[in-house]
Amino acid sequence: QLHLTTSEKNELARCLEMVQNQLQEKESEIKREISEYKDRLLQAEKEHQDALTEANRKNEVEIEACREKISSLEHFISSQKLEIQHLKSNKEQLNNSLKEANQSLGELLKTKVR
């Protein structure tokens, strides 16, 4: 009986050790997988951050280009307004000169007719 019990105990101890070894292997495998997933997550986060940074940089460059274009267009509009004012003033002066010339011509024609 004692021999049988000892034998069973040894068998159970062997089975227990085998199960513990399997559990340790499984635990190691799970830890390795977790580590791999963490590494992949960190890599994905880094790639995402890099893409975001690059997109922000491109947007800033585009925004600055748009600002410069707006400024250039505002300057162009301002110069065109000045040109329009200048042309209106010239037109007014020419109209006045034309009126004066017509008056003078009219007066000359009157004196010529007399």
Backbone as a printed PyTorch tensor [residue, N CA C, xyz], in Angstrom:
tensor([[[  0.8430,  -1.2020,   0.0000],
         [  0.0000,   0.0000,   0.0000],
         [  0.8840,   1.2600,   0.0000]],

        [[  1.8800,   1.2410,   0.8880],
         [  2.7810,   2.3740,   0.9880],
         [  3.5280,   2.5830,  -0.3320]],

        [[  3.9720,   1.4760,  -0.9000],
         [  4.6910,   1.5470,  -2.1720],
         [  3.7880,   2.1050,  -3.2710]],

        [[  2.5510,   1.6730,  -3.3080],
         [  1.5710,   2.1330,  -4.2900],
         [  1.3080,   3.6300,  -4.1160]],

        [[  1.1280,   4.0470,  -2.8780],
         [  0.8710,   5.4580,  -2.5810],
         [  2.0710,   6.3140,  -2.9630]],

        [[  3.2510,   5.8310,  -2.6640],
         [  4.4790,   6.5570,  -3.0140],
         [  4.6050,   6.6620,  -4.5270]],

        [[  4.2900,   5.5970,  -5.1820],
         [  4.3550,   5.5790,  -6.6430],
         [  3.3470,   6.5820,  -7.2360]],

        [[  2.1300,   6.5870,  -6.6910],
         [  1.1040,   7.5420,  -7.1450],
         [  1.5480,   8.9790,  -6.8710]],

        [[  2.1400,   9.1490,  -5.6760],
         [  2.6210,  10.4880,  -5.3130],
         [  3.6860,  10.9520,  -6.3030]],

        [[  4.6070,  10.0720,  -6.6370],
         [  5.6640,  10.4040,  -7.5920],
         [  5.0890,  10.7140,  -8.9680]],

        [[  4.0850,   9.9370,  -9.3620],
         [  3.4210,  10.1580, -10.6580],
         [  2.7150,  11.5090, -10.6610]],

        [[  2.0090,  11.8170,  -9.5480],
         [  1.3100,  13.1070,  -9.4370],
         [  2.3110,  14.2630,  -9.4270]],

        [[  3.4340,  14.0770,  -8.7440],
         [  4.4690,  15.1120,  -8.7060],
         [  5.0290,  15.3340, -10.1010]],

        [[  5.2530,  14.2550, -10.8340],
         [  5.7520,  14.3550, -12.2130],
         [  4.7330,  15.0820, -13.1030]],

        [[  3.4460,  14.7100, -12.9450],
         [  2.3800,  15.3650, -13.7200],
         [  2.2880,  16.8490, -13.3570]],

        [[  2.3970,  17.1280, -12.0420],
         [  2.3420,  18.5110, -11.5810],
         [  3.4920,  19.3240, -12.1760]],

        [[  4.6790,  18.7330, -12.1540],
         [  5.8430,  19.4270, -12.7090],
         [  5.6640,  19.6680, -14.2090]],

        [[  5.1120,  18.6730, -14.9120],
         [  4.8700,  18.8020, -16.3460],
         [  3.8450,  19.9200, -16.6190]],

        [[  2.7800,  19.9660, -15.8290],
         [  1.7530,  21.0000, -15.9870],
         [  2.3550,  22.3680, -15.6710]],

        [[  3.1760,  22.4380, -14.6040],
         [  3.8140,  23.7090, -14.2570],
         [  4.7450,  24.1720, -15.3730]],

        [[  5.4810,  23.2250, -15.9520],
         [  6.3700,  23.5620, -17.0740],
         [  5.5650,  24.0790, -18.2660]],

        [[  4.4470,  23.4120, -18.5420],
         [  3.5920,  23.8460, -19.6470],
         [  3.0330,  25.2540, -19.3770]],

        [[  2.6350,  25.4780, -18.1200],
         [  2.1170,  26.8010, -17.7510],
         [  3.1990,  27.8720, -17.9080]],

        [[  4.4130,  27.5540, -17.4760],
         [  5.5110,  28.5070, -17.6220],
         [  5.7950,  28.8090, -19.0920]],

        [[  5.7820,  27.7420, -19.9210],
         [  5.9880,  27.9420, -21.3580],
         [  4.8880,  28.8240, -21.9460]],

        [[  3.6590,  28.5320, -21.5470],
         [  2.5240,  29.3110, -22.0460],
         [  2.6360,  30.7710, -21.5800]],

        [[  3.0140,  30.9520, -20.3110],
         [  3.1840,  32.2940, -19.7630],
         [  4.2810,  33.0420, -20.5310]],

        [[  5.3870,  32.3620, -20.7990],
         [  6.4800,  32.9750, -21.5630],
         [  6.0160,  33.3490, -22.9690]],

        [[  5.2610,  32.4690, -23.5850],
         [  4.7430,  32.7260, -24.9270],
         [  3.7970,  33.9330, -24.9210]],

        [[  2.9230,  34.0010, -23.9250],
         [  1.9760,  35.1130, -23.8140],
         [  2.7310,  36.4230, -23.5760]],

        [[  3.7510,  36.3750, -22.6880],
         [  4.5550,  37.5730, -22.4300],
         [  5.2650,  38.0300, -23.7050]],

        [[  5.7870,  37.0860, -24.4620],
         [  6.4640,  37.4110, -25.7210],
         [  5.4710,  38.0500, -26.7040]],

        [[  4.2750,  37.4800, -26.8080],
         [  3.2520,  38.0420, -27.7010],
         [  2.8520,  39.4500, -27.2580]],

        [[  2.6810,  39.6240, -25.9430],
         [  2.3340,  40.9570, -25.4120],
         [  3.4380,  41.9490, -25.7640]],

        [[  4.6730,  41.5420, -25.5990],
         [  5.8060,  42.4090, -25.9240],
         [  5.7980,  42.7680, -27.4140]],

        [[  5.5250,  41.7630, -28.2660],
         [  5.4530,  42.0160, -29.7120],
         [  4.3270,  42.9950, -30.0370]],

        [[  3.1640,  42.8010, -29.4190],
         [  2.0270,  43.6920, -29.6600],
         [  2.3370,  45.1170, -29.1940]],

        [[  3.0140,  45.2200, -28.0380],
         [  3.4020,  46.5430, -27.5490],
         [  4.3560,  47.2230, -28.5270]],

        [[  5.3370,  46.4400, -29.0180],
         [  6.2880,  46.9950, -29.9900],
         [  5.5670,  47.4440, -31.2620]],

        [[  4.6400,  46.6120, -31.7350],
         [  3.8930,  46.9650, -32.9520],
         [  3.0250,  48.2000, -32.7140]],

        [[  2.4330,  48.2720, -31.5110],
         [  1.6050,  49.4330, -31.1700],
         [  2.4570,  50.7070, -31.1300]],

        [[  3.6230,  50.6130, -30.4910],
         [  4.5200,  51.7670, -30.4350],
         [  4.9570,  52.1940, -31.8340]],

        [[  5.2590,  51.2020, -32.6790],
         [  5.6690,  51.5010, -34.0570],
         [  4.5240,  52.1700, -34.8180]],

        [[  3.3150,  51.6470, -34.6480],
         [  2.1450,  52.2270, -35.3250],
         [  1.8970,  53.6480, -34.8260]],

        [[  2.0300,  53.8620, -33.5120],
         [  1.8490,  55.2010, -32.9520],
         [  2.9020,  56.1610, -33.4960]],

        [[  4.1430,  55.6820, -33.6000],
         [  5.2180,  56.5200, -34.1330],
         [  4.9460,  56.8730, -35.5930]],

        [[  4.5400,  55.8690, -36.3840],
         [  4.2380,  56.1270, -37.7930],
         [  3.0740,  57.1100, -37.9200]],

        [[  2.0760,  56.9340, -37.0620],
         [  0.9190,  57.8320, -37.0800],
         [  1.3610,  59.2560, -36.7210]],

        [[  2.1870,  59.3840, -35.6920],
         [  2.6710,  60.7070, -35.2710],
         [  3.5200,  61.3460, -36.3610]],

        [[  4.3740,  60.5300, -37.0010],
         [  5.2110,  61.0450, -38.0970],
         [  4.3440,  61.5380, -39.2510]],

        [[  3.3150,  60.7460, -39.5940],
         [  2.4140,  61.1400, -40.6820],
         [  1.6760,  62.4230, -40.3220]],

        [[  1.2540,  62.5140, -39.0610],
         [  0.5430,  63.7060, -38.5920],
         [  1.4570,  64.9330, -38.6490]],

        [[  2.6860,  64.7580, -38.2000],
         [  3.6610,  65.8520, -38.2220],
         [  3.9190,  66.3070, -39.6610]],

        [[  4.0760,  65.3570, -40.5510],
         [  4.3290,  65.6880, -41.9590],
         [  3.1170,  66.3950, -42.5790]],

        [[  1.9200,  65.9080, -42.2560],
         [  0.7030,  66.5480, -42.7710],
         [  0.5860,  67.9750, -42.2420]],

        [[  0.8950,  68.1570, -40.9590],
         [  0.8630,  69.5060, -40.3770],
         [  1.8770,  70.4270, -41.0460]],

        [[  3.0620,  69.8840, -41.3180],
         [  4.1070,  70.6770, -41.9700],
         [  3.6510,  71.0970, -43.3690]],

        [[  3.0940,  70.1440, -44.1060],
         [  2.6110,  70.4570, -45.4580],
         [  1.4900,  71.4930, -45.3940]],

        [[  0.6000,  71.3440, -44.4260],
         [ -0.5000,  72.3050, -44.2750],
         [  0.0300,  73.7000, -43.9660]],

        [[  1.0390,  73.7740, -43.0940],
         [  1.6240,  75.0770, -42.7520],
         [  2.2540,  75.7210, -43.9880]],

        [[  2.9470,  74.9080, -44.7900],
         [  3.5680,  75.4240, -46.0150],
         [  2.4770,  75.9300, -46.9630]],

        [[  1.4000,  75.1390, -47.0910],
         [  0.2920,  75.5260, -47.9700],
         [ -0.3990,  76.7910, -47.4600]],

        [[ -0.6080,  76.8610, -46.1520],
         [ -1.2440,  78.0480, -45.5530],
         [ -0.3780,  79.2820, -45.8100]],

        [[  0.9310,  79.1430, -45.6300],
         [  1.8360,  80.2770, -45.8530],
         [  1.8050,  80.7020, -47.3170]],

        [[  1.7630,  79.7290, -48.2250],
         [  1.6820,  80.0510, -49.6530],
         [  0.3780,  80.7950, -49.9540]],

        [[ -0.7100,  80.3620, -49.3440],
         [ -2.0060,  81.0330, -49.5350],
         [ -1.9640,  82.4560, -48.9770]],

        [[ -1.3430,  82.6180, -47.8090],
         [ -1.2280,  83.9580, -47.2220],
         [ -0.4460,  84.8870, -48.1450]],

        [[  0.6460,  84.3490, -48.6910],
         [  1.4630,  85.1560, -49.6000],
         [  0.6670,  85.5250, -50.8530]],

        [[ -0.1060,  84.5580, -51.3600],
         [ -0.9130,  84.8270, -52.5540],
         [ -1.9810,  85.8770, -52.2450]],

        [[ -2.6250,  85.7600, -51.0940],
         [ -3.6360,  86.7450, -50.6800],
         [ -3.0010,  88.1260, -50.5770]],

        [[ -1.8350,  88.1870, -49.9420],
         [ -1.1360,  89.4640, -49.7910],
         [ -0.7950,  90.0500, -51.1580]],

        [[ -0.3280,  89.2000, -52.0530],
         [  0.0170,  89.6520, -53.4060],
         [ -1.2270,  90.1670, -54.1320]],

        [[ -2.3390,  89.4340, -53.9880],
         [ -3.5810,  89.8570, -54.6410],
         [ -4.1000,  91.1660, -54.0410]],

        [[ -3.9810,  91.3130, -52.7240],
         [ -4.4090,  92.5530, -52.0820],
         [ -3.5730,  93.7280, -52.5940]],

        [[ -2.2740,  93.5030, -52.7370],
         [ -1.3890,  94.5360, -53.2570],
         [ -1.7760,  94.8820, -54.6980]],

        [[ -2.0430,  93.8410, -55.4950],
         [ -2.4440,  94.0420, -56.8910],
         [ -3.7540,  94.8400, -56.9650]],

        [[ -4.7370,  94.4650, -56.1350],
         [ -6.0260,  95.1700, -56.1070],
         [ -5.8220,  96.6260, -55.7210]],

        [[ -4.9850,  96.8450, -54.7170],
         [ -4.7060,  98.2100, -54.2760],
         [ -4.0870,  99.0270, -55.4090]],

        [[ -3.1300,  98.4550, -56.1060],
         [ -2.4810,  99.1780, -57.2100],
         [ -3.4740,  99.4110, -58.3510]],

        [[ -4.3870,  98.4530, -58.5790],
         [ -5.3990,  98.6300, -59.6240],
         [ -6.3780,  99.7510, -59.2530]],

        [[ -6.7350,  99.8300, -57.9620],
         [ -7.6130, 100.9230, -57.5110],
         [ -6.9450, 102.2710, -57.7340]],

        [[ -5.6490, 102.3580, -57.4100],
         [ -4.9110, 103.6030, -57.6360],
         [ -4.8740, 103.9400, -59.1290]],

        [[ -4.6650, 102.9200, -59.9380],
         [ -4.6240, 103.1260, -61.3950],
         [ -5.9840, 103.6220, -61.8960]],

        [[ -7.0620, 103.0460, -61.3760],
         [ -8.4210, 103.4710, -61.7610],
         [ -8.6420, 104.9290, -61.3580]],

        [[ -8.2230, 105.2890, -60.1390],
         [ -8.3610, 106.6810, -59.6970],
         [ -7.5730, 107.6150, -60.6090]],

        [[ -6.3770, 107.1970, -60.9500],
         [ -5.5230, 107.9970, -61.8230],
         [ -6.1860, 108.1780, -63.2030]],

        [[ -6.7400, 107.0760, -63.7340],
         [ -7.3990, 107.1390, -65.0380],
         [ -8.6480, 108.0140, -64.9920]],

        [[ -9.4110, 107.9250, -63.8930],
         [-10.6050, 108.7740, -63.7420],
         [-10.1990, 110.2470, -63.7170]],

        [[ -9.1310, 110.5380, -62.9830],
         [ -8.6390, 111.9140, -62.8920],
         [ -8.1970, 112.4040, -64.2670]],

        [[ -7.4610, 111.5760, -65.0010],
         [ -7.0260, 111.9390, -66.3570],
         [ -8.2250, 112.1570, -67.2670]],

        [[ -9.2400, 111.2800, -67.1330],
         [-10.4400, 111.4160, -67.9550],
         [-11.1270, 112.7500, -67.6630]],

        [[-11.2270, 113.0810, -66.3830],
         [-11.8620, 114.3420, -65.9870],
         [-11.0800, 115.5260, -66.5580]],

        [[ -9.7540, 115.4670, -66.4650],
         [ -8.9240, 116.5500, -67.0050],
         [ -9.0980, 116.6610, -68.5200]],

        [[ -9.1460, 115.4980, -69.1760],
         [ -9.3260, 115.5130, -70.6330],
         [-10.7020, 116.0520, -71.0040]],

        [[-11.7320, 115.6720, -70.2290],
         [-13.0740, 116.2060, -70.4910],
         [-13.1070, 117.7220, -70.3200]],

        [[-12.4640, 118.1940, -69.2560],
         [-12.3950, 119.6450, -69.0210],
         [-11.6560, 120.3430, -70.1630]],

        [[-10.5370, 119.7420, -70.5650],
         [ -9.7720, 120.3280, -71.6800],
         [-10.6080, 120.3300, -72.9520]],

        [[-11.3560, 119.2340, -73.1640],
         [-12.1990, 119.1450, -74.3600],
         [-13.2970, 120.2090, -74.3240]],

        [[-13.9210, 120.4010, -73.1490],
         [-14.9470, 121.4480, -73.0110],
         [-14.3490, 122.8190, -73.3250]],

        [[-13.1790, 123.0650, -72.7440],
         [-12.5200, 124.3660, -72.9760],
         [-12.1880, 124.5440, -74.4550]],

        [[-11.7010, 123.4590, -75.0620],
         [-11.3610, 123.5290, -76.4900],
         [-12.6140, 123.7680, -77.3170]],

        [[-13.7050, 123.0810, -76.9610],
         [-14.9640, 123.2790, -77.6900],
         [-15.4820, 124.7050, -77.5170]],

        [[-15.3540, 125.2290, -76.2790],
         [-15.7870, 126.6200, -76.0400],
         [-14.9420, 127.5850, -76.8760]],

        [[-13.6330, 127.3510, -76.8430],
         [-12.7410, 128.2230, -77.6170],
         [-13.0700, 128.1300, -79.1030]],

        [[-13.3200, 126.8860, -79.5670],
         [-13.6620, 126.6900, -80.9700],
         [-14.9740, 127.4020, -81.3020]],

        [[-15.9250, 127.2680, -80.3780],
         [-17.2020, 127.9540, -80.5830],
         [-17.0220, 129.4590, -80.6630]],

        [[-16.2150, 129.9940, -79.7980],
         [-15.9680, 131.4390, -79.7750],
         [-15.2400, 131.8540, -81.0570]],

        [[-14.2820, 131.0340, -81.4870],
         [-13.5500, 131.3470, -82.7310],
         [-14.4870, 131.3390, -83.9300]],

        [[-15.3930, 130.3420, -83.9230],
         [-16.3370, 130.2540, -85.0380],
         [-17.2740, 131.4520, -85.0390]],

        [[-17.7060, 131.9260, -83.8450],
         [-18.5810, 133.0840, -83.7470],
         [-17.8710, 134.3070, -84.2820]],

        [[-16.6010, 134.4780, -83.8700],
         [-15.8560, 135.6760, -84.3240],
         [-15.5710, 135.5730, -85.8120]],

        [[-15.3880, 134.4040, -86.3230],
         [-15.1140, 134.2250, -87.7320],
         [-16.3560, 134.5560, -88.5490]],

        [[-17.5260, 134.1310, -88.0310],
         [-18.7900, 134.3570, -88.7180],
         [-19.0660, 135.8480, -88.7930]],

        [[-18.7110, 136.6340, -87.7960],
         [-18.9900, 138.0650, -87.7430],
         [-18.1600, 138.7200, -88.7400]]])
